[in-house]
Amino acid sequence: MNKIANKYIHLLDWVLIIILAIIWGSSFILIKKGLDTYTPLQVGTIRMSFAFLTMLGFSVRNLGLIKARRWVYIIIIGLIGNLIPAYLFSLAETQIESSLAGILNALTPIFTFIIATMFFSHKMKLVQVGGLLLAFSGAIGLSFIGKDGGLGAMNIYTWLVVIATLMYAISLNIVKKKFPDVGAIELTSLAMFAIGPPAMLILFSTDFVSRVGSGKPAIESLLYLAVLGIIGTAFALTLYNKLIKISTTIFASSVTYLIPFVAVLWGIVDGERLYPLHFAGMFITIAGIYIVSRSK
């Protein structure tokens, strides 16, 4: 019976990974579509506002679930695992292709491993150090690829994505270590509750209302961001927190193996141009991540 249960859990791990890869791999093109009308700050806060409103019923029901002293971790998860990265990705995509943002997002497992090693007593082997160096060399190489496909000056906007992935990794480890007793939906709803009201205040302090009323393109962009907030954030984060709880942080963050491929496909469909050096950088980065996460 235990073998059957374990087989079911293992299968569920992979089902969740694939669903999340499709959802999150599509998020970069949705951000790009939102930027057609709205500023990066507005795109990030619209996304979080929709996620907050989607989860509000769960949030109110679960407010008494967490003791006061643990709310600081909920706020941290909300900020560095959601709100700030949402803004960083939006700002980055004003200067880089959505597909490149998806490729760089694959660094999340690397930072997950580094944080786990530094603060949560994981041990690092020599082969994993090699994997880290390989992954970072791929990411650095990607940051030097110009719009013509050749090597040029470093694009600092790529490093906004790198910073966002570092924040994701810190948040992921906090979820695993500090909230093993809290369900996925409950944790996601409370994190959204912590950042939703501030996000909406920031949003309505901008010219958001006038932009919404500017015409059909603005409504279309808002719909893309609604999908991003409701499906790509609220629903996907619930699945992700569930995955973290039934597997490991490294396996959960390995969803980013597949995210770049989905992001690249969307980019190609939307007419983005990727060159051989982009694919070389993606291969090197993912190879490094594989070495780190698969070395026992």
KOLVOSE-216739 format. One record per residue (C-alpha): x, y, z; residue in one letter. Coordinates in steps of 0.05 Angstrom, whole numbers, padded with zeros to 5 digits, always signed. Layout:
! KOLVOSE-216739
XYZa;...
***
This chain:
! KOLVOSE-216739
+00000+00000+00000m;+00057+00047+00017n;+00089+00032-00051k;+00025+00051-00086i;+00019+00115-00045a;+00092+00134-00059n;+00083+00121-00133k;+00021+00166-00134y;+00058+00222-00098i;+00117+00217-00146h;+00069+00220-00206l;+00034+00280-00175l;+00101+00315-00168d;+00112+00310-00243w;+00041+00330-00261v;+00047+00393-00219l;+00116+00408-00249i;+00088+00405-00320i;+00026+00447-00305i;+00069+00499-00270l;+00119+00500-00327a;+00063+00516-00377i;+00032+00569-00332i;+00096+00603-00312w;+00129+00595-00379g;+00071+00635-00408s;+00077+00690-00356s;+00134+00726-00391f;+00094+00738-00455i;+00035+00761-00412l;+00080+00812-00378i;+00103+00835-00446k;+00031+00845-00469k;+00015+00883-00406g;+00073+00930-00419l;+00040+00950-00485d;-00003+00998-00444t;+00020+01000-00372y;+00085+01019-00337t;+00128+00966-00304p;+00105+00988-00235l;+00032+00983-00257q;+00042+00915-00289v;+00072+00887-00225g;+00019+00917-00180t;-00039+00899-00226i;-00014+00827-00226r;-00011+00825-00150m;-00077+00861-00142s;-00114+00808-00184f;-00079+00753-00145a;-00099+00786-00079f;-00172+00794-00099l;-00175+00722-00124t;-00150+00695-00058m;-00187+00745-00013l;-00240+00696+00010g;-00188+00646+00031f;-00146+00701+00064s;-00202+00725+00109v;-00219+00654+00129r;-00147+00638+00147n;-00126+00701+00183l;-00128+00667+00251g;-00086+00609+00227l;-00019+00643+00238i;+00005+00669+00305k;+00028+00741+00307a;+00102+00726+00313r;+00101+00686+00247r;+00069+00742+00206w;+00137+00773+00194v;+00154+00712+00151y;+00087+00717+00114i;+00103+00789+00097i;+00173+00770+00074i;+00145+00715+00029i;+00094+00764+00001g;+00147+00817-00014l;+00208+00778-00038i;+00171+00719-00066g;+00117+00758-00103n;+00111+00834-00104l;+00183+00857-00115i;+00200+00803-00166p;+00136+00819-00204a;+00161+00891-00211y;+00233+00870-00228l;+00210+00824-00284f;+00165+00878-00313s;+00221+00929-00312l;+00270+00879-00343a;+00223+00864-00400e;+00224+00936-00422t;+00295+00923-00448q;+00300+00848-00459i;+00258+00797-00496e;+00206+00758-00456s;+00239+00693-00478s;+00306+00716-00449l;+00272+00732-00384a;+00244+00661-00383g;+00313+00632-00396i;+00345+00672-00339l;+00289+00652-00292n;+00321+00583-00293a;+00372+00608-00243l;+00322+00599-00186t;+00345+00527-00169p;+00417+00551-00165i;+00401+00605-00115f;+00355+00557-00078t;+00414+00510-00069f;+00461+00566-00048i;+00412+00592+00005i;+00399+00522+00030a;+00474+00510+00037t;+00488+00576+00071m;+00431+00579+00120f;+00397+00511+00124f;+00455+00462+00135s;+00457+00432+00066h;+00526+00407+00045k;+00558+00425-00022m;+00602+00376-00061k;+00657+00394-00109l;+00617+00373-00170v;+00561+00420-00148q;+00610+00478-00144v;+00627+00463-00216g;+00553+00463-00234g;+00544+00530-00200l;+00601+00561-00239l;+00575+00532-00304l;+00504+00559-00292a;+00529+00628-00275f;+00576+00629-00334s;+00516+00616-00379g;+00476+00672-00346a;+00534+00721-00351i;+00543+00702-00424g;+00469+00716-00438l;+00475+00785-00408s;+00528+00804-00460f;+00488+00783-00521i;+00464+00843-00561g;+00402+00853-00603k;+00440+00831-00665d;+00458+00764-00633g;+00531+00781-00622g;+00570+00796-00559l;+00570+00868-00536g;+00563+00910-00473a;+00529+00879-00413m;+00454+00891-00409n;+00442+00908-00336i;+00368+00893-00344y;+00383+00819-00347t;+00409+00824-00276w;+00341+00849-00252l;+00316+00779-00269v;+00376+00749-00233v;+00359+00789-00170i;+00286+00767-00176a;+00307+00693-00179t;+00350+00703-00116l;+00288+00730-00081m;+00247+00671-00104y;+00299+00624-00076a;+00300+00658-00007i;+00224+00656-00005s;+00222+00583-00026l;+00268+00562+00031n;+00228+00602+00082i;+00164+00566+00059v;+00197+00498+00067k;+00230+00511+00134k;+00182+00558+00170k;+00113+00533+00147f;+00114+00457+00143p;+00048+00457+00182d;+00010+00506+00137v;-00029+00484+00076g;-00012+00510+00006a;-00077+00549-00005i;-00074+00579+00065e;-00002+00602+00058l;-00013+00631-00012t;-00075+00668+00009s;-00041+00699+00070l;+00019+00720+00030a;-00028+00754-00020m;-00065+00787+00038f;+00000+00816+00064a;+00018+00850-00001i;-00049+00860-00036g;-00072+00924-00002p;-00004+00959-00010p;-00001+00938-00082a;-00070+00967-00096m;-00052+01032-00061l;+00010+01038-00104i;-00029+01022-00167l;-00084+01074-00156f;-00032+01127-00138s;-00009+01124-00211t;-00047+01143-00274d;-00075+01072-00279f;-00149+01094-00283v;-00136+01141-00341s;-00096+01088-00378r;-00152+01037-00370v;-00200+01086-00402g;-00154+01101-00461s;-00185+01049-00507g;-00189+00976-00529k;-00114+00962-00526p;-00113+00981-00453a;-00170+00933-00437i;-00135+00877-00475e;-00071+00889-00436s;-00110+00889-00371l;-00141+00822-00390l;-00072+00792-00402y;-00051+00816-00333l;-00115+00789-00302a;-00097+00720-00329v;-00026+00730-00303l;-00051+00749-00234g;-00107+00699-00227i;-00077+00638-00261i;-00003+00654-00264g;+00003+00679-00193t;-00054+00659-00146a;-00069+00590-00175f;+00003+00573-00194a;+00031+00594-00126l;-00019+00548-00092t;+00004+00490-00136l;+00077+00509-00123y;+00070+00512-00048n;+00035+00444-00052k;+00093+00417-00092l;+00144+00443-00042i;+00108+00407+00014k;+00103+00339-00020i;+00173+00340-00050s;+00237+00379-00038t;+00256+00451-00050t;+00307+00431-00103i;+00257+00388-00140f;+00203+00441-00135a;+00249+00495-00162s;+00268+00449-00219s;+00204+00470-00254v;+00250+00523-00283t;+00282+00470-00327y;+00219+00471-00369l;+00198+00544-00362i;+00251+00570-00410p;+00227+00524-00466f;+00155+00547-00458v;+00178+00620-00455a;+00220+00612-00517v;+00163+00580-00556l;+00117+00638-00538w;+00172+00687-00557g;+00180+00654-00625i;+00104+00656-00636v;+00105+00730-00619d;+00161+00745-00668g;+00219+00751-00620e;+00288+00735-00649r;+00335+00688-00612l;+00405+00674-00638y;+00452+00614-00631p;+00487+00647-00572l;+00421+00652-00535h;+00410+00578-00542f;+00482+00564-00523a;+00474+00606-00460g;+00409+00571-00443m;+00440+00502-00452f;+00500+00520-00408i;+00456+00549-00353t;+00408+00491-00351i;+00466+00441-00354a;+00496+00474-00292g;+00430+00472-00256i;+00422+00398-00273y;+00491+00382-00245i;+00476+00418-00180v;+00407+00390-00168s;+00421+00318-00190r;+00487+00309-00151s;+00467+00272-00089k;
***
